[in-house]
Amino acid sequence: MHVVATKSAVILVVGCALMLAIALLAVSPTAMFIASGLLLVLSAAYAMTAPVGGRLRQERLEFAWWVAHSDPNRAAPRIVPETAFVLRCYIRWRGRNPLRLSSLYPVMPNGIDLVERDDRDLVLPAEMRSEFDLRLIAAAPGRFVLQGLSIAVPGALGLFYVPVYFPNPLALKVLPRASIRLARIPQPITGQHTDRCGLRLPRRHGDGVELREIREFVPGDPFKVIAWMASARAGKLMVREVEQEVQAMSTIIIDVSGSMRAGRLGRRKLDLAIEIAASRASRALEAGDRVGLITEDGRILSHVAPAEGPQQLLRIYDALLASTEVVDADLTEEDDRQLVTKVGRYLWQQEGVDFSSTEGFRKHDMAAYVDKLMRADGDASLDFPVNDPDGTSTQLRRFCKSRGIPLQYRAFTPGEVKASGLARALSQAGGGTRMPQSITVITDFDGILDFDKLIKTLNMLRRRGQTISVIFPDAISLAEEPQSELDRDLYRVYGMRERRRAEQTRSVLGPLGVPLLVSRRRGAAVDFESGRGSFRQTP
């Protein structure tokens, strides 16, 4: 542990140097004496601070932290975007004399911020434990890893300090705002995966629970629904139409490509898409329906088959959060050399292991080390599937996911690749079944010029009775307020481009019977505009 000078000490050193120079030029013994005395005081303060590092190592300073429970009725604390949460920190000092700490600051990833920073010093009594709180806030849903706590131990006179870092990774799952509905989702009482009653009341021919109407027979009605007594009285064929509570099925498809990730965390199209998908899934599961989820970027990244109940919503949340921390080789910008450099820098800062100085170092040496590290921690990411063609950096990429080491997502997906991925996801959602269901696609269609593959797939699904809708995230509602004339011009041009793409897509999908809804964020709510009207949805 090294000793660092404070701003006051630097100012004093510079002042003393100038005073000595002036004293030598002016031949002033008084000024020379004062400057020399101040330098002696600085030297004494440094000498008294230098042993602090050894004292900390010898007498032990322990640290732990966890997310505090804001609601004692819940089994686990729940973190949602733009709502402050509390980290409870524990420090135990085993020394025989009190210890003063200052500048307590967590090492946080992008997307997590301190609500307020307390600059007051923390005094640890001798051989005692102390606890304090940190109030943090998350900008967007996702999985974030706090790496540790940075503190400073002031020395004599407060002129020098010893920086101390506690490496203690803490993974945080920031759930979508719709997670507050989780407790109200009914648990199915049947152990079998069968159709059962829901809360929807569609019209159905034949047997039912409630008669809706008796109407005139029209071509296409099955003969078994003919009401013969009513037909005899009316002198013409009449049919019985009933209502029955049924369980509906739906699948949500999210495009997670690079164009959906542009912008600041919390103001990306992907963040809006995650909130919309979570809200719709939560409402459908609350109604007793079956819901599934597919995320795609040229290929299917995750597929949660339609099911029901609280556990299904947790599976959907896991898939949504996984889309924010992709580490696959074909979807990230880092090559093997950059990956090794990034992981090596992390291991040096976090674990104190310097692979760059290892003689004859090879990539698999680092991979073997991180594998051992993850196994010692019982890390669940050991079996996480990673798309790595040559298989040589799979474990390093799993380690990046486990420890929250960010990898740069691929910025651009070719239009034909995006169109093929959406078509493949649609086929996966509804191509293997003839059971009617609703499919919701959330994408910006950025870069797609040729809709032929999508049109063929949509026509196939429509023939099978599937109901399809498309949600188009509006980037303008997510953009920062322009601050300059140039920003306003770019804002206007980008807005015109987004509106043109939405209208062109609507003109393609409209004749197929597929509505396009433009979604705009309005605080915690989301507005949807279909071209014929608008409505608002809240989590």
KEMI-585278 format. One record per atom (N, C-alpha, C, O): x, y, z. Coordinates in steps of 0.05 Angstrom, whole numbers, plus 5000, padded with zeros to 4 digits. Layout:
REM residues N
XYZ
...
END
This chain:
REM residues 539
501749765000
500050005000
501850255000
503650275017
501250434981
502950674979
501550904992
499150904998
503151114997
502151365009
501651574988
503251614970
499351704989
498551904970
498252174984
497152185006
499252384971
498952654982
496252774975
495252734953
495152914994
492653054990
493153314975
495453394971
491053454967
491453714953
492753914971
494354074962
492053904997
493354095016
496354045017
497854235018
497153785018
500053725019
501453824994
503653924995
500253784971
501453874946
501754184946
503854284938
499654324955
499854614956
502054704975
503554894969
502254564998
504354635017
507154585006
508954745010
507554364991
510154304980
510854514959
513154624959
508954584942
509454794922
510055064935
511855204927
508455124956
508955384970
511655394983
512955594983
512355164996
515055165009
517255184989
519255324994
517055054966
519055074945
519355364935
521655464932
517155504931
517255784922
518355954944
519956144938
517655904969
518656064991
521656034994
523156224999
522655784991
525555734992
526955884970
529155994974
525855874946
527156014923
527256314928
529256434923
524956424938
524956714944
526856784966
528256984965
526956604987
528856655010
531756645001
533356805010
532456464982
535156454973
535856704956
538056814958
533956794940
534457034923
534557284940
536157464935
532757294960
532757534977
534557515001
534757705017
535857295005
537657245028
536057315054
536857485069
533757165057
532057215081
532156965099
530956765092
533656975120
533756745139
531056665151
530556425155
529356865156
526756815168
525056645149
523856445157
524856725124
523256585104
524456305100
522856105097
527056285100
528356015096
527655835120
527255595117
527655955144
527055795168
524155695167
523655465174
522255875160
519455795159
519055575138
517655375143
520255605114
519855405093
521055145101
519854935096
523455145114
524654895123
522954765144
522754515144
521854925162
520154805183
517654675172
516854455181
516454805152
514054685139
514754425125
513254225125
517154415112
517954175098
518453945119
517853715113
519554025142
520053825163
517353705173
517153465178
515353885176
512653795184
511453605163
510353395171
511753675138
510753495117
512253225117
510953015114
514853235121
516352985122
515552805146
515352565144
515052945169
514152795193
511352665188
510852445196
509552825175
506852715169
507052475150
505652285154
508852495131
509152265112
510252025127
509351795123
512252075144
513451845159
511451715178
511551475182
509651865189
507651755207
505451605192
504151425203
504951685166
502851555150
503851295137
502351115133
506451285131
507551055116
507050785130
506450595115
507150765156
506650495168
503750405169
503150185177
501850575160
499050515161
498450265145
496850095153
499650245121
499150015104
499849755117
498349555117
502249745130
503149505144
501349445168
500849215174
500349655181
498649615204
495949485195
494949315209
494949575172
492349465162
492749165155
490949005160
494949105143
495448825136
495748645160
494848415161
497048755181
497648595204
495248555222
494748345233
493648765225
491448755245
488748695232
486748655246
488648675206
486348575190
483948765191
482948855212
482948825167
480648985162
478848835144
479548775121
476348755153
474548585138
472248745127
471248935140
471248665104
469048815091
467048625078
467848425066
464448685080
462348535066
460048725061
459748935074
458448665040
456048825035
453848655022
454348445011
451448765023
449148625013
446948825008
447049055019
444848744993
442648924988
440748905011
439848685019
440049135023
438249135047
435449095038
434649175016
433848975055
431048915050
429449175055
429449285077
428049275034
426349505037
423549415045
422049575057
422749165039
420149065045
420448795060
421248595047
419948785086
420448535101
418548315093
419048085100
416348375078
414448165070
415448005046
414247805039
417548105033
418547965009
420847785016
422447845034
421047565001
423247375007
425947485000
427947415013
426047664980
428647774971
428248064963
426048134953
430248234967
429948514959
429648524928
430948374914
428148714919
427648754890
428549024882
427849224894
430149034861
431249294851
430049344824
430049174806
428949584820
427849664794
429149934786
430150074803
429049994760
430350244750
429150494763
426750504768
430950694767
430250964775
428850964803
427351154809
429350754818
428350754846
430750684864
432050474860
431250854883
433550814900
433350564917
431250484926
435650424920
435850194937
438250224955
439950394951
438350064976
440250104997
442149864998
441349634998
444749924998
446849725003
447749745032
448549965041
447549525047
448449525074
451349425075
451949205065
453149585086
456049525086
456949465115
456049595134
458649275116
459649175142
462749185141
463949065124
463949325161
466849335163
467649255192
466549365211
469449075194
470448985221
473449045223
475048965206
474149185244
476849265249
477849105274
476749135295
479948955270
481048785292
483348915306
484648785323
484049165299
486249295312
485649385341
483349375349
487749455355
487449535383
486849835387
486049915409
487149985366
486650275367
484550345347
484350215326
482950565352
480950645332
482250715305
484550795304
480650675284
481550735257
479550915243
477150865244
480551125230
478851315216
479051265186
481151245175
476651245173
476551205145
475151435132
473351565144
475851495107
474551715092
474251635063
475451435054
472751785048
472351745019
471451465013
472751324996
469351365026
468351105020
466751114994
464651244993
467650974974
466350994948
466350714934
468550604931
464050614926
463950354912
464850374884
464450574870
466250164874
467050144846
464650034830
464049804833
463350214815
460850144803
461050134772
462650274760
459449964759
459349964730
457650194719
456250334734
457750234693
456050424680
453150344683
452450114678
451450534692
448650474696
447850464725
445450454732
449850464744
449350474773
450650734783
452950784778
449150884799
450151144810
449451164839
447451054849
451051324853
450451394881
448251604881
448451804867
446251564898
444151774901
445352014916
444952244908
446751954936
448152174951
450652064963
450851834971
452652234964
455252154974
455852285000
455852535002
456352125021
456952235047
459952255051
461352045052
460952495053
463852545055
464852545084
467152595089
463052485103
463952465131
465652225135
465252015123
467552255153
469352035160
467851825177
466051895192
468751575174
467751355190
469851265210
472051195202
469251285236
471151205257
470450915266
468150865275
472350735263
471950455271
473050415299
475450455303
471450345319
472550295345
474350055345
474249885327
476050035365
477949815367
476549555370
474749525387
477349355354
476249085356
473149075356
471948935371
472049235338
469149255336
468349255306
470049295289
465749205301
464649215274
462949465272
461749555291
462849575248
461149805242
459649755216
460549615198
457249865215
455549835191
454650115182
454250295198
454450145156
453450395144
452050325118
452350105107
450450515108
448850475084
449850645060
450850865064
449550535036
450050685012
447450674996
446350454991
446450904987
444050914971
444850944942
446151134933
443950744926
444650734898
442050744881
439850704891
442450784855
440150784837
441050674810
443350724801
439450514797
440050384772
438550534749
436250614753
439850564727
438650704704
436850534687
434950634675
437350274686
435950094667
435849814678
437549744695
434049644668
434049364676
436549224665
437549294644
437549024680
439848884671
441248764695
440348784718
443548634690
445148514711
447748684714
449148714694
448248784737
450648944742
452248824765
451148704783
454848864763
456648754784
458248984796
459749124783
457849034822
459549214837
462049074844
461948854856
464349184838
466849044841
468149054869
469548874877
467549264883
468749284910
468449564921
467049734909
469649614944
469449874958
472250004960
474149874968
472450254952
474950404954
474650594977
472750744980
476750594995
476750775018
479450895020
481350815007
479751095038
482251225044
482651235074
480751295089
485051175083
485751185111
487551425115
489851425108
486451645127
487951895130
490351855150
490151695169
492451985144
494851985162
494852225180
492852355184
497152275192
497552495211
496952755197
497852805174
495552935211
494953205202
493153215176
492553425166
492352975166
490652965143
492053055117
490753125098
494753055117
496253135093
496752905074
497152955050
496752665084
497252435067
495152215075
493952225096
494752035057
492851815062
493851565048
495451575029
492851335057
493451075045
490850975032
488950925046
490850945005
488450834992
488250534997
490150394995
485850445003
485250165008
482950074990
480950224987
483249844978
481149744960
480349464970
482049284973
477749424974
476649164981
475349034956
473149114949
476648834943
475448704920
473348504930
474048294941
470848564926
468648384935
466348414916
464448564921
466348264893
464248294873
461548234884
461148034898
459648404877
456848364885
455048404861
454948624850
453748184852
452048194828
449248294836
448048204856
448248484820
445548594825
443848544800
444648584778
441448444805
439448404784
437448634786
435848644805
437448804766
435549024765
433248934747
433548914723
430948884759
428648774744
427049004732
427149234741
425448944711
423749144699
421649234720
421149104739
420549464714
418549584733
416149404737
414849404758
415549244716
413249064718
413548844740
411648704746
415948814751
416448604771
414848654796
414548464812
413748894800
412148944824
409548784823
408148764843
408748684798
406348534795
406748234801
404848084800
409248154806
409847874808
408247724829
407447494825
407747854852
406447724874
403547654868
402347494882
402347784847
399547744842
398947534820
396647494813
401047404809
400647214788
399646954801
400946844819
397446844791
396346594804
398146354798
399246334776
398346184817
399745934814
397845714804
395845654818
398245594781
396445384772
396345154791
398445074802
393945044795
393644824814
394044554801
394144344814
394144554774
394444294760
397344234755
398944424750
398143984757
400943914752
401343844723
403643804714
399243834707
399443764679
399444024662
398244224670
400744004638
400844234620
398444204601
398644104579
396044294610
393644274595
392244544593
392744714610
390444574574
388844814572
386944814596
385944614605
386545054607
384845084629
383445364627
384045514609
381745424646
380345674645
382245904650
383945894667
381746124635
383246374640
381146594646
379046534656
381946844639
380147064644
379147194619
377847394620
379647064596
378747174570
376147044562
375546814569
374447194548
371847104540
371447124509
369847284500
372846964494
372446974465
369946814457
369046634472
368846884434
366546724424
367546464413
369646444400
366046254419
366745984410
364245844401
362145874412
364545674380
362245504371
362045264389
364145174400
359745164393
359444904407
359044934436
357845134446
360144744451
359744734480
361044974493
363245064485
359845074514
360945294529
359645314556
358245134564
360145534569
359045574596
356945784597
355345794616
356745954577
354746174577
353846234549
355546274531
351246224544
350146284518
350346574512
349446744527
351546634489
351846914481
349447004464
348247214469
348946854443
346646924426
345946684408
347446494404
343546694397
342646504376
342346674351
340746864350
343746604330
343746764306
343246584282
343146344284
342946714259
342446574234
344946424225
347146524228
344446184214
346646024204
347946164180
346646274162
350646154180
352146264157
354046044147
354945884163
354646054121
356545844111
359145834127
360346044132
359945604134
362445564149
361845474178
363645364191
359445524188
358745434215
358445134215
357245024197
359544994235
359244704237
356344624243
354944774257
355544404232
352744314235
352144244264
349744264272
354144174280
353544084307
352644314325
351644274347
353044574316
352244794333
349444894325
348545094336
348044754307
345344844299
343444804322
343344594334
341945014328
339944994349
337244914336
335945084324
336544654337
334344544321
331644654331
329944704315
331244674357
328744774367
328345064358
326145134349
330445234360
330145504352
329845524322
328445704312
331145344307
330845344277
327945274269
326945394250
326745084284
323945004278
322045234283
320245284267
322545384304
320745614310
321145834290
319245974282
323645884281
324246104263
323746034234
323546204217
323645774228
323245694200
325745714184
325645704159
328045744196
330645754182
332745664202
332345654226
335045594191
337245484208
338345704226
339145914217
338445634251
339645814272
341845654286
341745414289
343945804295
346145674310
346445804337
345746034342
347545634356
348045724383
350945814386
352745664379
351346064395
354046164399
354446224429
352746354442
356646124440
357046144469
359646284475
361346324457
359946364500
362546464510
363646264530
362146144545
366346244529
367646064548
370246184557
371846284540
370746174582
373346274592
375546074584
375445834591
377446174568
379545994558
382246114565
382546344572
384245944563
387046034568
388346094541
388545924523
389246344539
390546434514
393546384515
394646334537
394846394492
397646344491
398846574474
397746654454
401146674483
402446894468
405446854470
406546734488
406846964450
409746964449
410747244442
409647384425
412747334456
413947604452
416747564440
418347414450
417147694417
419747684404
421147954406
419948164399
423647964415
425048214418
427548214401
429148024402
427848424385
430348464369
432348594388
431848814398
434648464393
436648574412
439148664397
441348654409
438948734372
441348804356
442549064364
441449204382
444749144352
446249384359
444649634357
444949814373
442849654337
441249904334
439349944357
438450164362
438649724370
436849744394
438349824419
437149884440
441049834418
442649884441
443950164441
445450234459
443450324420
444650584418
443550774440
441150764446
445250944451
444351134471
445251064499
446650864503
444551234517
445251204545
443550994558
441150964552
444650844578
443150654592
440650784605
440850994617
438350654601
435850754610
434350904588
431950954591
435750984567
434551124545
435050984518
435151114498
435350724519
435750574495
433150444486
431350404503
432950374461
430550234451
430349964465
428149874470
432649834470
432649574483
431449594511
429849424520
432049804526
430949844553
427949874552
426549764568
426950034532
424050064529
422849794521
420649724531
424149644503
423049384495
422849194518
420849044520
424849194535
424849014559
422449084577
421048914587
422049344582
419849434599
417149354587
415349264601
416849384560
414349314548
413849014549
411648924556
415948854543
415648564543
414948464572
413248294575
416348574592
415848494619
413048564628
411748404641
412148804621
409448884628
407348704616
405448624629
407648644590
405648484576
405748194587
403648074590
408148094592
408247824602
406947804630
405547614636
407548004647
406348004673
403348014673
402047874688
402248184655
399248204654
398047954643
395947864653
399347834623
398247584611
398347354631
396347204634
400547334646
400747114666
398847164689
397846974701
398347414695
396447474717
393647394708
391947324725
393047394682
390447314672
390247014668
388246914660
392446864676
392346574674
393146464647
392846234642
394346634629
395046554603
397946434603
399346454622
398646314580
401346214576
402846414559
401846514539
405346474567
406946674554
409746554549
410846414565
410946624525
413646544519
415246794509
414047004505
417746754506
419546984498
421746874480
422846664485
422447034460
424646974442
426247234439
425147444433
428847224443
430647444436
432347364412
433347134411
432847544394
434347474370
435947714360
435247944364
438147644346
439747834331
441047674308
443347594311
439647644287
440647474265
440247184270
439947024251
440347104295
439846834304
438346854331
438347064344
437246634339
435746624365
437746604387
439346414388
437746794405
439546804428
438346654452
439746504466
435846684457
434546544479
431646484471
430346644458
430546264480
427846184475
426546064500
427345854510
424646214511
423146114534
420446024523
418746184515
419945754523
417545644512
415145744529
415345784553
412745774516
410345874530
409645694553
409545444551
409145814576
408245674600
406845874618
406446104610
406145794642
404645964660
405845964688
407545794694
404846144705
405646144733
407946334739
409246434721
408446374765
410646564774
413346474764
414946644757
413946214763
416546124754
417046194725
419346244717
414946204709
415246274681
416046564678
417646634661
414946734695
415647024694
418547054702
419947224691
419546904721
422346914729
424146824706
426246944701
423346614691
424846524668
424946744647
426946784634
422646884643
422647094623
424447324632
425847444615
424347394658
426147604668
429047534663
430647704655
429747284669
432547204665
433447224636
435647314630
431647154617
432347184589
432547474581
434247544565
430847644592
430947934585
433548054596
434848204582
434247984620
436748094632
439247984617
441248134614
439147734609
441347614594
441847764568
444147764558
439847884556
440148024531
441848274535
442748394515
442148374559
443648614564
446648564569
448148754571
447448314571
450248244576
451248014559
452047804569
451048054533
451847844514
454947834512
456248044510
456047594512
458947564510
459747384487
462147304485
457947314469
458547134446
460547264428
460647504424
462347094416
464447194399
463447324374
464547524365
461247224363
460147334338
458547584342
457847714322
457947664367
456247894372
457748114386
456548324391
460248074393
461848274407
464248354390
465148204372
465348594395
467448704379
470248604386
472048604369
470648514411
473348444420
474348184407
472847984407
476748194396
477947944386
479447814410
479347914432
480747584404
482047434426
484147604441
484347584465
485747754426
487847914438
486648124457
487648164479
484648264447
483348474464
481948354488
481948464509
480848114484
479547974507
481547904528
481047944552
483747794520
485847714539
486847964554
487347954578
487248184539
488248434552
486248534573
486948614595
483648524566
481648634584
481348454609
481248564631
481348194605
481248014629
483748034645
483548024670
486048054632
488548074647
488648324664
489548314687
487748554653
487648794669
485748774693
486348864714
483448634689
481648594711
482848424733
482548484756
484148204725
485448024745
487548174761
487948124785
489048344748
491148494762
489848684782
490848714805
487748824774
486549024792
484848894814
484748994837
483548664808
481648544826
482848314843
482248284866
484648164831
485747924844
488747954851
489747794866
489948164840
492848204846
494648004831
496847964840
493647894809
495147694794
495947824768
494247914752
498547834762
499647974738
500447764718
502647644720
498747704698
499447514678
501347624657
502647474643
501547884655
503248004635
506247954640
507847964622
506947904665
509647854672
510347554673
512647474678
508347384667
508847094667
510447014642
509747074620
512646884647
514346804625
512946574609
511946384620
513046604583
511746404565
508746394569
507446184566
507546624575
504646634580
503146564554
503846644532
500946404557
499146344536
496246374545
495746384569
494446404526
491746464532
490446254550
488946314568
491145994545
489845784561
490745784590
489445674607
493145914595
493945944623
491946114639
491146054661
491146344626
489246514639
486546374640
485146404660
485746234619
483246084620
483145884642
481045854656
485345744647
485445544668
485245684695
483945574714
486445914698
486346064724
483546154730
482546114752
482146274710
479446374715
477546144719
475546174734
478045914706
476345674711
476645584740
474645524753
479045584750
479545504778
478245704797
477045634817
478345964790
477246174806
474146144807
472946174829
472946094784
470046064784
469045814798
466945814811
470545594796
469845354810
470045384840
468445284855
472045534849
472345584878
470045744889
469245714912
468845924872
466646084880
463945944876
461846054884
463945704863
461445574857
459845734837
457345744840
461145854818
459846034799
457945884780
458745684767
455445984777
453545854759
454245904730
453145764712
455946094724
456646164696
458545954684
459145974660
459445754699
461145554688
459845404666
461245314647
457245364667
455845214646
454245394627
452645304612
454745654628
453345844611
454145804582
456545804576
452145764564
452845714535
453945964522
452746174524
456145934509
457446164495
458046084466
459145864461
457346254448
457946204420
460846294414
461346524411
462646094413
465446154408
466445944388
466945724395
466746024362
467345834341
469845664346
469645414342
472045784355
474445624359
474645494387
476245324391
472945584406
472845464432
475145534450
475345414472
476945704442
479345764458
478845984479
480346004498
476846144475
476346364494
473646334508
472646534520
472446104507
469846064519
469846124549
468046264559
471846024563
471946064592
472446354599
471446454619
474146484583
474546774588
472046934584
471447124600
470446864565
467947004560
465846944582
464347114590
465846694592
464146634615
465046794639
463346884655
467646834643
468646984665
467747274663
467047404683
467747384638
466847654634
463947694642
463147894654
462247494635
459447504643
459147484673
457647634685
460647304686
460447264715
461247514730
459847584749
463447644722
464547864737
463648134726
464548344736
461848134707
460848394697
462948554681
462848804682
464748424668
466748564651
465448624624
464848434609
464848874618
463248934594
464848884568
467148964566
463548754549
464548724522
462848884503
460448894506
464249014484
462849194466
461149034446
462148864431
458449094446
456648944429
457049044400
457649274395
456648864381
456948924353
455049154346
452649144351
456149364333
454549604329
452549574306
450449704307
453149414286
451449404262
450849124255
452548954254
448249074249
447348814239
446248864211
444449024207
447348734190
446348774163
443348724161
442248554175
442048884143
439148864141
438148584134
436048494145
439548454116
438648184108
438947984131
437347804133
440948024148
441347844171
439147894192
438047714203
438448154196
436348214215
433648114205
432147994221
433048144179
430548034169
430447734171
428347624179
432647594165
432647304168
432247224197
430847024202
433547364216
433247304244
430447334254
429447164269
429047554245
426347594253
424447374241
422647274255
424947304216
423347094203
423746834217
421846684222
426246774225
426846524239
425446514267
424446314275
425546744280
424246764307
421246734304
419946594321
420046844283
417146814279
416446524273
414446424283
418046394257
417546114251
417845944276
416245754280
419746014293
420145864318
417745904337
416945714351
416646144337
414446204355
411846064346
410445954363
411246074320
408645974312
408545784290
406445684282
410945714278
410945544255
410545254262
409745094244
410945174287
410744894294
408044814307
407744594316
406145004307
403644944320
401345074304
401745284291
399044954305
396645074293
394745174314
392545264307
395645174339
394045284360
394045594358
396245704357
391745724357
391746014355
393246144378
392846064401
394846334372
396246484393
396846764382
396546814358
397646944400
398447214392
401447234393
402647144412
402647364373
405547404372
406047694370
405047834353
407747804389
408448084389
411448104383
413047984396
412048264362
414848304354
415648594362
414248784354
417848624376
418848894383
421448934369
423448804376
421549114350
423849164334
423749434321
421549554319
426049544313
426049804300
426349784269
426349994255
426749544258
426949494230
429249654217
429349694193
431149734234
433449904224
435149734204
436049514212
435549834180
437149694160
435749504142
436849414122
433149434149
431749234133
430549374108
428949564111
431349294085
430249394059
428649194044
426749264030
429348944048
427948724034
426148574054
427148444072
423548594050
421648464069
420548194059
418748084071
421748094037
420547854025
420447614045
418347484047
422647564059
422647334078
420647374100
419247194108
420447624110
418547684131
415747654121
414047544135
415147744097
412447734086
411647434083
409347364090
413347264073
412746984069
412146854096
410246704099
413746914116
413346804143
410746904155
409246744167
410247164153
407747274164
405247154150
403347104164
405347124124
403047004110
402646714120
400346634123
404746564124
404546294134
403246284161
401446124166
404046464179
402946474206
400046564206
398346464221
399346754188
396646844187
394746624177
392446604186
395746464158
394046234148
393546034170
391545894170
395446024190
395045834212
393445954236
393345834257
392346184231
390646304252
392146464273
390946534294
394746524269
396246674289
395646974286
395247074264
395447114308
395047404309
397747534314
399047474335
398547704297
401247824298
401048124300
399448254286
402648244317
402848534319
405748614323
407348454332
406448854315
409148954315
409249214332
407649384328
411149224350
411649474365
414249594356
416349464356
414049854349
416350004338
417250204359
415850404364
419550164373
420450354394
421250614381
422850624362
420150834391
420751094381
423151214395
423151264419
425351244380
427851334392
427751624401
429151704419
426051784388
425952074395
424952114423
425852294437
423051954432
422051974459
424151894480
423851964504
426251764471
428351674490
430751854488
432551834506
430952024468
433352184464
433552404485
431552494496
436052484491
436552704509
435552964497
435453004473
434753154514
433853414504
436253554491
438353584503
435853654466
438053794452
438954044467
437254194477
441554084468
442654314482
443754534464
444254754474
444154474439
445354674421
443854664395
442054494390
444454864377
443054874351
443654634335
441954524321
446254534336
446954294321
445454054331
444453884316
445154034358
443653804370
440753814361
439553604355
439554054359
436854074351
436453994322
434453874314
438454064305
438253984277
438453684274
436953564259
440353564288
440653274287
438253134298
437352934288
437153244320
434653144332
432453134312
430952944310
432153364297
429953384277
430353184254
428453054245
432853164244
433352984221
432952694229
431852534215
433952624253
433752354262
430752284267
429952054261
429252474277
426352434281
424952384255
423152214253
425652544235
424352494208
425052224197
423352094185
427552134201
428351874191
426851644206
426051454193
426551674232
425051474247
422151464239
421051244235
420851694235
418051694227
417651584199
415751444194
419551644181
419351534154
419651234154
418051094140
421451124170
421750834171
419250704183
418450494173
418050824203
415650714215
413350714194
411950514193
413050924179
410850934159
411350744137
409450614127
413850724128
414450524106
413850244115
412750084100
414650184140
414149914151
411149864154
410249644148
409650064163
406750034166
405449984139
403549834137
406450114118
405250074091
405849794081
404249684065
407949664090
408549384082
406949194098
405848994087
406649234125
405349044142
402349074142
400848884146
401349314136
398449364137
396849184119
394949064128
397549154093
396048974076
396048684085
394348524077
398048604102
398148324112
396348294137
396148074148
395148504146
393548494170
395148494196
394248394217
397548604194
399348614218
399548914226
400849064212
398348994249
398549274257
401349344268
402649174280
402149594264
404649684275
403949904296
402650104289
404949864320
404550064342
407150204347
409150074352
407150464347
409550624354
409450674384
407450794393
411450594399
411450624428
413250854435
415550884426
412251024453
413751254463
413751254493
411651224505
416051304504
416251304534
415351574544
416251784534
413651574564
412651814578
412951774608
411051704621
415351824618
415951764646
415951474651
417351324638
414351384670
414151094676
412150954657
412050714656
410451114643
408450994625
409550984596
411551104590
408150834579
408850804551
406350864535
404250744539
406551044516
404351104497
404750944472
406950904462
402450834461
402450684436
400650824416
398450904422
401750864392
400250994370
400150804346
402150714337
397650754337
397350554315
396750684288
396350534269
396550944287
395751064262
392751124262
391851304247
391250984278
388351034280
387551144307
385351234311
389351124326
388851214353
391251154371
393251054362
390951214397
393151174415
392051084442
389651134448
393750964458
392950884485
395450874502
397750874491
395150864528
397450874547
397450624563
395350514571
399950524569
400250284586
402250354608
404350464602
401650274632
403550314655
404350034665
402949844661
406750024678
407649764688
405749634707
406249414717
END
